[in-house]
């Protein structure tokens, strides 16, 4: 399956999940779900830019590092989302956390996690391709892990009827994980841009 086809399928999955996550996040007062929704939006924008970049690189006069520049934009957007989520989570932890509707959080997060696992399978060995495909795979794996974490916090809140602060704590943890991955990828992107290549991946 070509990169364009795989990216288009993953984009479709992301778009379907965005509305669900944002609606449920607002209705359930869950910062964790909203963080996941915001991350899906950033991922979708990155995928759209990536599809455009792939078409540019295939053009006779296109820039061969176009996908690397897209990976750079993706890193910066993810770091912005990370900062927003961490600041919001810390503020909630320091103040009164609103009541979280645990069941809604649990259900939508499980659906999101399943969707992202399917997307990871679709992407296949994207991690060994160019930096943009690696960034998409990284985003998708982090989304699956993040959704699993939010589902876990939703389950605890639902079955205990308390511990609403877990949602904010999970949002902060998700932000840290996504930010760490984005910084590692950013390092590789900078190395690739300096060397003039389009595939410089670190082993660690």
Buried (B, 14 or more C-beta within 10 A) or exposed (E): EEBEEBBBBBBEBBBEBBEBBBBBBEEBBBBBBBBBBBBBBBBBBBBBBBBEBBEBBEEEEEEEBBBBBBBBBBBBBBBBBBEBBBEBBBEBBEEEBBEBBBBBBBBBBBBBBEBBBBBBEBBEEBBEBBBBBBBBBBBBBBBBBBBBBBBBBBBBBBEEEEBBBBBBBBBBBBBBBBBEBBEBBBEBBBBBBEEEBBBBBEEE
